[in-house]
């Protein structure tokens, strides 16, 4: 199984559905198991959960940083 592909799949689904995002926050392991659709060993599920959390955090950080950077750039344009 390609863990990286599963992480991307879960991230895409969680980010596009507010209900799934809340479910992931409340019960990440159960949500990942539901989205992947197969019973995985605990270590594989944990890797996917950790990867999804990291990816979502990085994406949110990038969005926030981009907004700040746009404001800073705007200060120097006249």
PDB file with SEQRES, HELIX, SHEET and CRYST1 records, atoms N, CA, C and O in Angstrom:
SEQRES   1 A   78  UNK UNK UNK UNK UNK UNK UNK UNK UNK UNK UNK UNK UNK          
SEQRES   2 A   78  UNK UNK UNK UNK UNK UNK UNK UNK UNK UNK UNK UNK UNK          
SEQRES   3 A   78  UNK UNK UNK UNK UNK UNK UNK UNK UNK UNK UNK UNK UNK          
SEQRES   4 A   78  UNK UNK UNK UNK UNK UNK UNK UNK UNK UNK UNK UNK UNK          
SEQRES   5 A   78  UNK UNK UNK UNK UNK UNK UNK UNK UNK UNK UNK UNK UNK          
SEQRES   6 A   78  UNK UNK UNK UNK UNK UNK UNK UNK UNK UNK UNK UNK UNK          
HELIX    1 AA1 UNK A    3  UNK A   16  1                                  14    
HELIX    2 AA2 UNK A   18  UNK A   26  1                                   9    
HELIX    3 AA3 UNK A   28  UNK A   36  1                                   9    
HELIX    4 AA4 UNK A   42  UNK A   76  1                                  35    
CRYST1    1.000    1.000    1.000  90.00  90.00  90.00 P 1           1          
ATOM      1  N   UNK A   1       0.842  -1.172   0.000  1.00  0.00           N  
ATOM      2  CA  UNK A   1       0.000   0.000   0.000  1.00  0.00           C  
ATOM      3  C   UNK A   1       0.890   1.239   0.000  1.00  0.00           C  
ATOM      4  O   UNK A   1       1.907   1.291   0.692  1.00  0.00           O  
ATOM      5  N   UNK A   2       0.498   2.211  -0.771  1.00  0.00           N  
ATOM      6  CA  UNK A   2       1.225   3.473  -0.861  1.00  0.00           C  
ATOM      7  C   UNK A   2       0.671   4.432   0.190  1.00  0.00           C  
ATOM      8  O   UNK A   2      -0.369   5.058  -0.015  1.00  0.00           O  
ATOM      9  N   UNK A   3       1.375   4.540   1.314  1.00  0.00           N  
ATOM     10  CA  UNK A   3       0.925   5.381   2.431  1.00  0.00           C  
ATOM     11  C   UNK A   3       0.794   6.835   1.988  1.00  0.00           C  
ATOM     12  O   UNK A   3      -0.168   7.516   2.344  1.00  0.00           O  
ATOM     13  N   UNK A   4       1.763   7.304   1.213  1.00  0.00           N  
ATOM     14  CA  UNK A   4       1.738   8.705   0.771  1.00  0.00           C  
ATOM     15  C   UNK A   4       0.478   8.986  -0.055  1.00  0.00           C  
ATOM     16  O   UNK A   4      -0.150  10.032   0.114  1.00  0.00           O  
ATOM     17  N   UNK A   5       0.111   8.075  -0.931  1.00  0.00           N  
ATOM     18  CA  UNK A   5      -1.096   8.249  -1.744  1.00  0.00           C  
ATOM     19  C   UNK A   5      -2.342   8.263  -0.866  1.00  0.00           C  
ATOM     20  O   UNK A   5      -3.261   9.049  -1.097  1.00  0.00           O  
ATOM     21  N   UNK A   6      -2.369   7.392   0.141  1.00  0.00           N  
ATOM     22  CA  UNK A   6      -3.525   7.362   1.052  1.00  0.00           C  
ATOM     23  C   UNK A   6      -3.618   8.663   1.845  1.00  0.00           C  
ATOM     24  O   UNK A   6      -4.715   9.172   2.078  1.00  0.00           O  
ATOM     25  N   UNK A   7      -2.463   9.204   2.263  1.00  0.00           N  
ATOM     26  CA  UNK A   7      -2.463  10.474   2.986  1.00  0.00           C  
ATOM     27  C   UNK A   7      -3.059  11.564   2.106  1.00  0.00           C  
ATOM     28  O   UNK A   7      -3.922  12.320   2.551  1.00  0.00           O  
ATOM     29  N   UNK A   8      -2.604  11.647   0.862  1.00  0.00           N  
ATOM     30  CA  UNK A   8      -3.118  12.664  -0.067  1.00  0.00           C  
ATOM     31  C   UNK A   8      -4.612  12.498  -0.290  1.00  0.00           C  
ATOM     32  O   UNK A   8      -5.347  13.484  -0.349  1.00  0.00           O  
ATOM     33  N   UNK A   9      -5.062  11.259  -0.412  1.00  0.00           N  
ATOM     34  CA  UNK A   9      -6.487  10.970  -0.614  1.00  0.00           C  
ATOM     35  C   UNK A   9      -7.307  11.451   0.585  1.00  0.00           C  
ATOM     36  O   UNK A   9      -8.334  12.109   0.420  1.00  0.00           O  
ATOM     37  N   UNK A  10      -6.849  11.120   1.781  1.00  0.00           N  
ATOM     38  CA  UNK A  10      -7.574  11.502   2.987  1.00  0.00           C  
ATOM     39  C   UNK A  10      -7.546  13.021   3.169  1.00  0.00           C  
ATOM     40  O   UNK A  10      -8.567  13.616   3.515  1.00  0.00           O  
ATOM     41  N   UNK A  11      -6.404  13.649   2.943  1.00  0.00           N  
ATOM     42  CA  UNK A  11      -6.299  15.105   3.061  1.00  0.00           C  
ATOM     43  C   UNK A  11      -7.298  15.778   2.137  1.00  0.00           C  
ATOM     44  O   UNK A  11      -8.005  16.702   2.539  1.00  0.00           O  
ATOM     45  N   UNK A  12      -7.355  15.313   0.902  1.00  0.00           N  
ATOM     46  CA  UNK A  12      -8.274  15.891  -0.078  1.00  0.00           C  
ATOM     47  C   UNK A  12      -9.725  15.790   0.397  1.00  0.00           C  
ATOM     48  O   UNK A  12     -10.485  16.754   0.305  1.00  0.00           O  
ATOM     49  N   UNK A  13     -10.092  14.640   0.893  1.00  0.00           N  
ATOM     50  CA  UNK A  13     -11.464  14.434   1.351  1.00  0.00           C  
ATOM     51  C   UNK A  13     -11.773  15.262   2.601  1.00  0.00           C  
ATOM     52  O   UNK A  13     -12.844  15.859   2.706  1.00  0.00           O  
ATOM     53  N   UNK A  14     -10.839  15.295   3.539  1.00  0.00           N  
ATOM     54  CA  UNK A  14     -11.062  16.027   4.793  1.00  0.00           C  
ATOM     55  C   UNK A  14     -11.154  17.525   4.535  1.00  0.00           C  
ATOM     56  O   UNK A  14     -11.987  18.208   5.131  1.00  0.00           O  
ATOM     57  N   UNK A  15     -10.297  18.040   3.646  1.00  0.00           N  
ATOM     58  CA  UNK A  15     -10.296  19.474   3.380  1.00  0.00           C  
ATOM     59  C   UNK A  15     -11.518  19.920   2.588  1.00  0.00           C  
ATOM     60  O   UNK A  15     -11.903  21.088   2.651  1.00  0.00           O  
ATOM     61  N   UNK A  16     -12.129  19.008   1.848  1.00  0.00           N  
ATOM     62  CA  UNK A  16     -13.271  19.384   1.016  1.00  0.00           C  
ATOM     63  C   UNK A  16     -14.620  19.178   1.702  1.00  0.00           C  
ATOM     64  O   UNK A  16     -15.656  19.543   1.144  1.00  0.00           O  
ATOM     65  N   UNK A  17     -14.621  18.607   2.887  1.00  0.00           N  
ATOM     66  CA  UNK A  17     -15.878  18.297   3.573  1.00  0.00           C  
ATOM     67  C   UNK A  17     -15.764  18.695   5.045  1.00  0.00           C  
ATOM     68  O   UNK A  17     -15.034  18.064   5.808  1.00  0.00           O  
ATOM     69  N   UNK A  18     -16.480  19.731   5.435  1.00  0.00           N  
ATOM     70  CA  UNK A  18     -16.429  20.224   6.804  1.00  0.00           C  
ATOM     71  C   UNK A  18     -16.814  19.184   7.843  1.00  0.00           C  
ATOM     72  O   UNK A  18     -16.238  19.137   8.929  1.00  0.00           O  
ATOM     73  N   UNK A  19     -17.792  18.351   7.504  1.00  0.00           N  
ATOM     74  CA  UNK A  19     -18.226  17.308   8.437  1.00  0.00           C  
ATOM     75  C   UNK A  19     -17.104  16.298   8.660  1.00  0.00           C  
ATOM     76  O   UNK A  19     -16.842  15.889   9.791  1.00  0.00           O  
ATOM     77  N   UNK A  20     -16.448  15.902   7.576  1.00  0.00           N  
ATOM     78  CA  UNK A  20     -15.321  14.978   7.705  1.00  0.00           C  
ATOM     79  C   UNK A  20     -14.172  15.612   8.470  1.00  0.00           C  
ATOM     80  O   UNK A  20     -13.497  14.940   9.250  1.00  0.00           O  
ATOM     81  N   UNK A  21     -13.948  16.889   8.254  1.00  0.00           N  
ATOM     82  CA  UNK A  21     -12.883  17.589   8.969  1.00  0.00           C  
ATOM     83  C   UNK A  21     -13.135  17.535  10.472  1.00  0.00           C  
ATOM     84  O   UNK A  21     -12.214  17.288  11.250  1.00  0.00           O  
ATOM     85  N   UNK A  22     -14.376  17.764  10.877  1.00  0.00           N  
ATOM     86  CA  UNK A  22     -14.707  17.702  12.300  1.00  0.00           C  
ATOM     87  C   UNK A  22     -14.561  16.280  12.828  1.00  0.00           C  
ATOM     88  O   UNK A  22     -14.048  16.071  13.927  1.00  0.00           O  
ATOM     89  N   UNK A  23     -15.016  15.299  12.039  1.00  0.00           N  
ATOM     90  CA  UNK A  23     -14.870  13.900  12.451  1.00  0.00           C  
ATOM     91  C   UNK A  23     -13.396  13.555  12.626  1.00  0.00           C  
ATOM     92  O   UNK A  23     -13.022  12.863  13.574  1.00  0.00           O  
ATOM     93  N   UNK A  24     -12.550  14.044  11.698  1.00  0.00           N  
ATOM     94  CA  UNK A  24     -11.122  13.771  11.788  1.00  0.00           C  
ATOM     95  C   UNK A  24     -10.527  14.398  13.042  1.00  0.00           C  
ATOM     96  O   UNK A  24      -9.680  13.789  13.696  1.00  0.00           O  
ATOM     97  N   UNK A  25     -10.958  15.603  13.384  1.00  0.00           N  
ATOM     98  CA  UNK A  25     -10.464  16.251  14.603  1.00  0.00           C  
ATOM     99  C   UNK A  25     -10.884  15.474  15.845  1.00  0.00           C  
ATOM    100  O   UNK A  25     -10.106  15.320  16.786  1.00  0.00           O  
ATOM    101  N   UNK A  26     -12.122  14.986  15.836  1.00  0.00           N  
ATOM    102  CA  UNK A  26     -12.661  14.278  17.000  1.00  0.00           C  
ATOM    103  C   UNK A  26     -12.117  12.854  17.125  1.00  0.00           C  
ATOM    104  O   UNK A  26     -11.724  12.423  18.209  1.00  0.00           O  
ATOM    105  N   UNK A  27     -12.099  12.138  16.011  1.00  0.00           N  
ATOM    106  CA  UNK A  27     -11.678  10.734  16.013  1.00  0.00           C  
ATOM    107  C   UNK A  27     -10.864  10.428  14.753  1.00  0.00           C  
ATOM    108  O   UNK A  27     -11.384   9.838  13.806  1.00  0.00           O  
ATOM    109  N   UNK A  28      -9.596  10.826  14.740  1.00  0.00           N  
ATOM    110  CA  UNK A  28      -8.800  10.676  13.517  1.00  0.00           C  
ATOM    111  C   UNK A  28      -8.634   9.232  13.044  1.00  0.00           C  
ATOM    112  O   UNK A  28      -8.736   8.968  11.847  1.00  0.00           O  
ATOM    113  N   UNK A  29      -8.385   8.310  13.944  1.00  0.00           N  
ATOM    114  CA  UNK A  29      -8.156   6.917  13.537  1.00  0.00           C  
ATOM    115  C   UNK A  29      -9.424   6.337  12.910  1.00  0.00           C  
ATOM    116  O   UNK A  29      -9.366   5.725  11.844  1.00  0.00           O  
ATOM    117  N   UNK A  30     -10.543   6.526  13.557  1.00  0.00           N  
ATOM    118  CA  UNK A  30     -11.820   5.995  13.050  1.00  0.00           C  
ATOM    119  C   UNK A  30     -12.156   6.617  11.689  1.00  0.00           C  
ATOM    120  O   UNK A  30     -12.629   5.926  10.787  1.00  0.00           O  
ATOM    121  N   UNK A  31     -11.911   7.913  11.550  1.00  0.00           N  
ATOM    122  CA  UNK A  31     -12.211   8.600  10.294  1.00  0.00           C  
ATOM    123  C   UNK A  31     -11.328   8.089   9.164  1.00  0.00           C  
ATOM    124  O   UNK A  31     -11.810   7.849   8.057  1.00  0.00           O  
ATOM    125  N   UNK A  32     -10.040   7.922   9.438  1.00  0.00           N  
ATOM    126  CA  UNK A  32      -9.129   7.410   8.407  1.00  0.00           C  
ATOM    127  C   UNK A  32      -9.539   6.004   7.995  1.00  0.00           C  
ATOM    128  O   UNK A  32      -9.573   5.691   6.805  1.00  0.00           O  
ATOM    129  N   UNK A  33      -9.848   5.165   8.955  1.00  0.00           N  
ATOM    130  CA  UNK A  33     -10.272   3.798   8.619  1.00  0.00           C  
ATOM    131  C   UNK A  33     -11.520   3.819   7.744  1.00  0.00           C  
ATOM    132  O   UNK A  33     -11.637   3.035   6.802  1.00  0.00           O  
ATOM    133  N   UNK A  34     -12.450   4.717   8.055  1.00  0.00           N  
ATOM    134  CA  UNK A  34     -13.682   4.831   7.266  1.00  0.00           C  
ATOM    135  C   UNK A  34     -13.367   5.300   5.844  1.00  0.00           C  
ATOM    136  O   UNK A  34     -13.906   4.760   4.878  1.00  0.00           O  
ATOM    137  N   UNK A  35     -12.497   6.301   5.717  1.00  0.00           N  
ATOM    138  CA  UNK A  35     -12.188   6.859   4.397  1.00  0.00           C  
ATOM    139  C   UNK A  35     -11.358   5.915   3.536  1.00  0.00           C  
ATOM    140  O   UNK A  35     -11.550   5.848   2.322  1.00  0.00           O  
ATOM    141  N   UNK A  36     -10.445   5.193   4.156  1.00  0.00           N  
ATOM    142  CA  UNK A  36      -9.590   4.278   3.403  1.00  0.00           C  
ATOM    143  C   UNK A  36     -10.390   3.054   2.975  1.00  0.00           C  
ATOM    144  O   UNK A  36     -10.157   2.497   1.903  1.00  0.00           O  
ATOM    145  N   UNK A  37     -11.326   2.642   3.809  1.00  0.00           N  
ATOM    146  CA  UNK A  37     -12.226   1.555   3.433  1.00  0.00           C  
ATOM    147  C   UNK A  37     -11.672   0.162   3.606  1.00  0.00           C  
ATOM    148  O   UNK A  37     -12.308  -0.806   3.188  1.00  0.00           O  
ATOM    149  N   UNK A  38     -10.510   0.032   4.208  1.00  0.00           N  
ATOM    150  CA  UNK A  38      -9.958  -1.289   4.480  1.00  0.00           C  
ATOM    151  C   UNK A  38      -9.442  -1.303   5.904  1.00  0.00           C  
ATOM    152  O   UNK A  38      -9.078  -0.266   6.459  1.00  0.00           O  
ATOM    153  N   UNK A  39      -9.414  -2.488   6.487  1.00  0.00           N  
ATOM    154  CA  UNK A  39      -8.904  -2.623   7.839  1.00  0.00           C  
ATOM    155  C   UNK A  39      -7.382  -2.686   7.759  1.00  0.00           C  
ATOM    156  O   UNK A  39      -6.817  -3.608   7.172  1.00  0.00           O  
ATOM    157  N   UNK A  40      -6.740  -1.710   8.345  1.00  0.00           N  
ATOM    158  CA  UNK A  40      -5.287  -1.620   8.297  1.00  0.00           C  
ATOM    159  C   UNK A  40      -4.696  -1.908   9.672  1.00  0.00           C  
ATOM    160  O   UNK A  40      -5.362  -1.727  10.692  1.00  0.00           O  
ATOM    161  N   UNK A  41      -3.454  -2.352   9.694  1.00  0.00           N  
ATOM    162  CA  UNK A  41      -2.780  -2.497  10.981  1.00  0.00           C  
ATOM    163  C   UNK A  41      -2.669  -1.130  11.667  1.00  0.00           C  
ATOM    164  O   UNK A  41      -2.599  -0.098  10.999  1.00  0.00           O  
ATOM    165  N   UNK A  42      -2.652  -1.130  12.982  1.00  0.00           N  
ATOM    166  CA  UNK A  42      -2.623   0.119  13.747  1.00  0.00           C  
ATOM    167  C   UNK A  42      -1.467   1.020  13.366  1.00  0.00           C  
ATOM    168  O   UNK A  42      -1.625   2.240  13.316  1.00  0.00           O  
ATOM    169  N   UNK A  43      -0.291   0.434  13.092  1.00  0.00           N  
ATOM    170  CA  UNK A  43       0.859   1.274  12.752  1.00  0.00           C  
ATOM    171  C   UNK A  43       0.663   1.977  11.414  1.00  0.00           C  
ATOM    172  O   UNK A  43       1.111   3.112  11.246  1.00  0.00           O  
ATOM    173  N   UNK A  44       0.008   1.329  10.467  1.00  0.00           N  
ATOM    174  CA  UNK A  44      -0.259   1.955   9.171  1.00  0.00           C  
ATOM    175  C   UNK A  44      -1.274   3.083   9.327  1.00  0.00           C  
ATOM    176  O   UNK A  44      -1.110   4.151   8.735  1.00  0.00           O  
ATOM    177  N   UNK A  45      -2.310   2.856  10.111  1.00  0.00           N  
ATOM    178  CA  UNK A  45      -3.324   3.893  10.347  1.00  0.00           C  
ATOM    179  C   UNK A  45      -2.679   5.079  11.055  1.00  0.00           C  
ATOM    180  O   UNK A  45      -2.953   6.229  10.714  1.00  0.00           O  
ATOM    181  N   UNK A  46      -1.832   4.807  12.030  1.00  0.00           N  
ATOM    182  CA  UNK A  46      -1.154   5.882  12.761  1.00  0.00           C  
ATOM    183  C   UNK A  46      -0.286   6.723  11.837  1.00  0.00           C  
ATOM    184  O   UNK A  46      -0.245   7.947  11.966  1.00  0.00           O  
ATOM    185  N   UNK A  47       0.411   6.073  10.901  1.00  0.00           N  
ATOM    186  CA  UNK A  47       1.245   6.803   9.942  1.00  0.00           C  
ATOM    187  C   UNK A  47       0.387   7.703   9.050  1.00  0.00           C  
ATOM    188  O   UNK A  47       0.763   8.838   8.756  1.00  0.00           O  
ATOM    189  N   UNK A  48      -0.761   7.191   8.627  1.00  0.00           N  
ATOM    190  CA  UNK A  48      -1.651   7.981   7.776  1.00  0.00           C  
ATOM    191  C   UNK A  48      -2.214   9.159   8.577  1.00  0.00           C  
ATOM    192  O   UNK A  48      -2.242  10.284   8.079  1.00  0.00           O  
ATOM    193  N   UNK A  49      -2.659   8.912   9.805  1.00  0.00           N  
ATOM    194  CA  UNK A  49      -3.199   9.984  10.650  1.00  0.00           C  
ATOM    195  C   UNK A  49      -2.143  11.064  10.853  1.00  0.00           C  
ATOM    196  O   UNK A  49      -2.431  12.251  10.699  1.00  0.00           O  
ATOM    197  N   UNK A  50      -0.928  10.661  11.196  1.00  0.00           N  
ATOM    198  CA  UNK A  50       0.147  11.634  11.416  1.00  0.00           C  
ATOM    199  C   UNK A  50       0.453  12.414  10.148  1.00  0.00           C  
ATOM    200  O   UNK A  50       0.674  13.624  10.192  1.00  0.00           O  
ATOM    201  N   UNK A  51       0.466  11.716   9.018  1.00  0.00           N  
ATOM    202  CA  UNK A  51       0.720  12.382   7.743  1.00  0.00           C  
ATOM    203  C   UNK A  51      -0.360  13.375   7.372  1.00  0.00           C  
ATOM    204  O   UNK A  51      -0.067  14.463   6.876  1.00  0.00           O  
ATOM    205  N   UNK A  52      -1.604  13.007   7.610  1.00  0.00           N  
ATOM    206  CA  UNK A  52      -2.734  13.903   7.309  1.00  0.00           C  
ATOM    207  C   UNK A  52      -2.657  15.143   8.197  1.00  0.00           C  
ATOM    208  O   UNK A  52      -2.823  16.265   7.721  1.00  0.00           O  
ATOM    209  N   UNK A  53      -2.407  14.935   9.485  1.00  0.00           N  
ATOM    210  CA  UNK A  53      -2.295  16.072  10.405  1.00  0.00           C  
ATOM    211  C   UNK A  53      -1.174  17.012   9.967  1.00  0.00           C  
ATOM    212  O   UNK A  53      -1.344  18.232   9.962  1.00  0.00           O  
ATOM    213  N   UNK A  54      -0.044  16.445   9.605  1.00  0.00           N  
ATOM    214  CA  UNK A  54       1.099  17.265   9.181  1.00  0.00           C  
ATOM    215  C   UNK A  54       0.786  18.016   7.901  1.00  0.00           C  
ATOM    216  O   UNK A  54       1.093  19.202   7.785  1.00  0.00           O  
ATOM    217  N   UNK A  55       0.183  17.344   6.947  1.00  0.00           N  
ATOM    218  CA  UNK A  55      -0.137  17.966   5.660  1.00  0.00           C  
ATOM    219  C   UNK A  55      -1.148  19.090   5.833  1.00  0.00           C  
ATOM    220  O   UNK A  55      -0.987  20.162   5.248  1.00  0.00           O  
ATOM    221  N   UNK A  56      -2.176  18.864   6.619  1.00  0.00           N  
ATOM    222  CA  UNK A  56      -3.185  19.897   6.842  1.00  0.00           C  
ATOM    223  C   UNK A  56      -2.562  21.083   7.571  1.00  0.00           C  
ATOM    224  O   UNK A  56      -2.846  22.231   7.230  1.00  0.00           O  
ATOM    225  N   UNK A  57      -1.728  20.828   8.557  1.00  0.00           N  
ATOM    226  CA  UNK A  57      -1.061  21.908   9.289  1.00  0.00           C  
ATOM    227  C   UNK A  57      -0.165  22.718   8.378  1.00  0.00           C  
ATOM    228  O   UNK A  57      -0.163  23.948   8.447  1.00  0.00           O  
ATOM    229  N   UNK A  58       0.602  22.048   7.520  1.00  0.00           N  
ATOM    230  CA  UNK A  58       1.481  22.752   6.591  1.00  0.00           C  
ATOM    231  C   UNK A  58       0.684  23.570   5.590  1.00  0.00           C  
ATOM    232  O   UNK A  58       1.063  24.695   5.263  1.00  0.00           O  
ATOM    233  N   UNK A  59      -0.415  23.016   5.102  1.00  0.00           N  
ATOM    234  CA  UNK A  59      -1.254  23.746   4.149  1.00  0.00           C  
ATOM    235  C   UNK A  59      -1.860  24.983   4.791  1.00  0.00           C  
ATOM    236  O   UNK A  59      -1.892  26.053   4.184  1.00  0.00           O  
ATOM    237  N   UNK A  60      -2.344  24.835   6.029  1.00  0.00           N  
ATOM    238  CA  UNK A  60      -2.920  25.979   6.728  1.00  0.00           C  
ATOM    239  C   UNK A  60      -1.858  27.020   7.021  1.00  0.00           C  
ATOM    240  O   UNK A  60      -2.114  28.219   6.901  1.00  0.00           O  
ATOM    241  N   UNK A  61      -0.672  26.579   7.402  1.00  0.00           N  
ATOM    242  CA  UNK A  61       0.426  27.495   7.674  1.00  0.00           C  
ATOM    243  C   UNK A  61       0.816  28.227   6.399  1.00  0.00           C  
ATOM    244  O   UNK A  61       1.064  29.433   6.419  1.00  0.00           O  
ATOM    245  N   UNK A  62       0.870  27.497   5.292  1.00  0.00           N  
ATOM    246  CA  UNK A  62       1.202  28.118   4.015  1.00  0.00           C  
ATOM    247  C   UNK A  62       0.179  29.154   3.606  1.00  0.00           C  
ATOM    248  O   UNK A  62       0.540  30.212   3.091  1.00  0.00           O  
ATOM    249  N   UNK A  63      -1.086  28.868   3.824  1.00  0.00           N  
ATOM    250  CA  UNK A  63      -2.139  29.826   3.499  1.00  0.00           C  
ATOM    251  C   UNK A  63      -2.026  31.068   4.367  1.00  0.00           C  
ATOM    252  O   UNK A  63      -2.147  32.192   3.881  1.00  0.00           O  
ATOM    253  N   UNK A  64      -1.796  30.857   5.639  1.00  0.00           N  
ATOM    254  CA  UNK A  64      -1.663  31.991   6.554  1.00  0.00           C  
ATOM    255  C   UNK A  64      -0.427  32.810   6.203  1.00  0.00           C  
ATOM    256  O   UNK A  64      -0.478  34.039   6.188  1.00  0.00           O  
ATOM    257  N   UNK A  65       0.664  32.142   5.925  1.00  0.00           N  
ATOM    258  CA  UNK A  65       1.905  32.846   5.578  1.00  0.00           C  
ATOM    259  C   UNK A  65       1.733  33.603   4.269  1.00  0.00           C  
ATOM    260  O   UNK A  65       2.238  34.716   4.124  1.00  0.00           O  
ATOM    261  N   UNK A  66       1.027  33.008   3.320  1.00  0.00           N  
ATOM    262  CA  UNK A  66       0.789  33.675   2.044  1.00  0.00           C  
ATOM    263  C   UNK A  66       0.005  34.952   2.222  1.00  0.00           C  
ATOM    264  O   UNK A  66       0.300  35.957   1.575  1.00  0.00           O  
ATOM    265  N   UNK A  67      -0.977  34.931   3.080  1.00  0.00           N  
ATOM    266  CA  UNK A  67      -1.774  36.121   3.342  1.00  0.00           C  
ATOM    267  C   UNK A  67      -0.947  37.222   3.977  1.00  0.00           C  
ATOM    268  O   UNK A  67      -1.084  38.393   3.623  1.00  0.00           O  
ATOM    269  N   UNK A  68      -0.100  36.853   4.902  1.00  0.00           N  
ATOM    270  CA  UNK A  68       0.776  37.825   5.552  1.00  0.00           C  
ATOM    271  C   UNK A  68       1.769  38.383   4.543  1.00  0.00           C  
ATOM    272  O   UNK A  68       2.024  39.586   4.503  1.00  0.00           O  
ATOM    273  N   UNK A  69       2.324  37.491   3.730  1.00  0.00           N  
ATOM    274  CA  UNK A  69       3.303  37.940   2.731  1.00  0.00           C  
ATOM    275  C   UNK A  69       2.659  38.892   1.728  1.00  0.00           C  
ATOM    276  O   UNK A  69       3.288  39.867   1.315  1.00  0.00           O  
ATOM    277  N   UNK A  70       1.433  38.629   1.335  1.00  0.00           N  
ATOM    278  CA  UNK A  70       0.737  39.522   0.406  1.00  0.00           C  
ATOM    279  C   UNK A  70       0.558  40.904   1.023  1.00  0.00           C  
ATOM    280  O   UNK A  70       0.715  41.912   0.335  1.00  0.00           O  
ATOM    281  N   UNK A  71       0.233  40.962   2.302  1.00  0.00           N  
ATOM    282  CA  UNK A  71       0.064  42.240   2.985  1.00  0.00           C  
ATOM    283  C   UNK A  71       1.386  43.003   3.072  1.00  0.00           C  
ATOM    284  O   UNK A  71       1.435  44.217   2.874  1.00  0.00           O  
ATOM    285  N   UNK A  72       2.456  42.262   3.374  1.00  0.00           N  
ATOM    286  CA  UNK A  72       3.780  42.898   3.473  1.00  0.00           C  
ATOM    287  C   UNK A  72       4.188  43.440   2.103  1.00  0.00           C  
ATOM    288  O   UNK A  72       4.681  44.564   1.998  1.00  0.00           O  
ATOM    289  N   UNK A  73       3.986  42.652   1.070  1.00  0.00           N  
ATOM    290  CA  UNK A  73       4.324  43.112  -0.286  1.00  0.00           C  
ATOM    291  C   UNK A  73       3.519  44.352  -0.646  1.00  0.00           C  
ATOM    292  O   UNK A  73       4.025  45.263  -1.301  1.00  0.00           O  
ATOM    293  N   UNK A  74       2.262  44.382  -0.214  1.00  0.00           N  
ATOM    294  CA  UNK A  74       1.398  45.523  -0.508  1.00  0.00           C  
ATOM    295  C   UNK A  74       1.883  46.806   0.123  1.00  0.00           C  
ATOM    296  O   UNK A  74       1.625  47.890  -0.400  1.00  0.00           O  
ATOM    297  N   UNK A  75       2.578  46.704   1.233  1.00  0.00           N  
ATOM    298  CA  UNK A  75       3.113  47.886   1.884  1.00  0.00           C  
ATOM    299  C   UNK A  75       4.167  48.592   1.048  1.00  0.00           C  
ATOM    300  O   UNK A  75       4.335  49.808   1.138  1.00  0.00           O  
ATOM    301  N   UNK A  76       4.870  47.821   0.236  1.00  0.00           N  
ATOM    302  CA  UNK A  76       5.974  48.369  -0.544  1.00  0.00           C  
ATOM    303  C   UNK A  76       5.550  48.787  -1.956  1.00  0.00           C  
ATOM    304  O   UNK A  76       6.351  49.357  -2.697  1.00  0.00           O  
ATOM    305  N   UNK A  77       4.318  48.514  -2.327  1.00  0.00           N  
ATOM    306  CA  UNK A  77       3.828  48.922  -3.648  1.00  0.00           C  
ATOM    307  C   UNK A  77       3.072  50.226  -3.537  1.00  0.00           C  
ATOM    308  O   UNK A  77       2.282  50.418  -2.613  1.00  0.00           O  
ATOM    309  N   UNK A  78       3.307  51.112  -4.465  1.00  0.00           N  
ATOM    310  CA  UNK A  78       2.577  52.378  -4.472  1.00  0.00           C  
ATOM    311  C   UNK A  78       2.078  52.697  -5.836  1.00  0.00           C  
ATOM    312  O   UNK A  78       1.438  53.730  -6.034  1.00  0.00           O  
TER     313      UNK A  78                                                      
END                                                                             
